[in-house]
Amino acid sequence: MRHMIPLVVVFALCGLLAACGTPEYQQTRQVCFQEWAAKIPPAYQQVLVNKERAVEVPDGTSSCTKTGNTTNCKQGMRREWIPYTAVETVDANEPERNRRILQCTQSQCIRDYGNPDCKT
């Protein structure tokens, strides 16, 4: 679980990657975004999500150093992942809206430029 990338992050990265396209692609995407944002508006809802957080716990070891007559010991620690449940607000329509925006953008680019990336 701790190594899985949340879906929201994946969609955000897809949006960032799209923003790196040609100016023609960005312009076409903006037109499609406006169209599909109106057709599929946000539908916010609260959902329970399972998460994990890292905590440091003693591992039963220690390391000591002696300086003159003073001995300093440091307890060994290890990381443990503790599961918990949280409430998050999500846009239930975002995946479908993003899919439609991408399809619209690629279709327009193919029609206008002969390729899905609007490359001239």
C-alpha angles and dihedrals in degrees: 000000000000092000096051117105111229114245091239090061091050092053091046090052090049089053091049092049090051089052089059092063128104119296087252090054092048092050092048091047091051091055090049091045092055091048096049096038086061094044095045108028122188116282105197120200137164117243135180113243130188114232139169132218129196121241129181114233131178113267097200096255131105137187122211132195125193121213112181107308093341124093118195119194127193121198116233116241136197132194119247127185116229118199120222139166123240136180116238132179113231136176104240091196097051098092093050093043092050090048091052092046090052093047092047093048094048093046092051091046091051090048095046103031106017094244136071093242098057089238113167 
